[in-house]
């Protein structure tokens, strides 16, 4: 299961379970109203915050809003991602 980590208005920030199992860099996905891996944006959290793909569900201003929130919550998101990754790897 891919857990939702934050919600900002109608934006959903979530971890993808595949990423936690197979990638070493922390990342989040951002969707509008729901979680859709094929259409949502993917944002790297480390080493710096960087858009890996903008996706198809967010308008430019929504992506900027998500990036602002991710920057504000980066420490929390990193802590949660690493905790989730440890649990996913069992």
HUJOJO-V837399 format. One line per field, one symbol per residue. ss: DSSP state (a for helix, b for strand, c for the rest). A space follows every 50 residues. Layout:
BEGIN
ss->???
END
This chain:
BEGIN
ss->cccbbbbbccbbbbccaaaaaaccccbbbbbbccccccccbbbbcccccb bbbccccccaaaaaaaaaaaaacaaaaaaaaaaaaaaaac
END
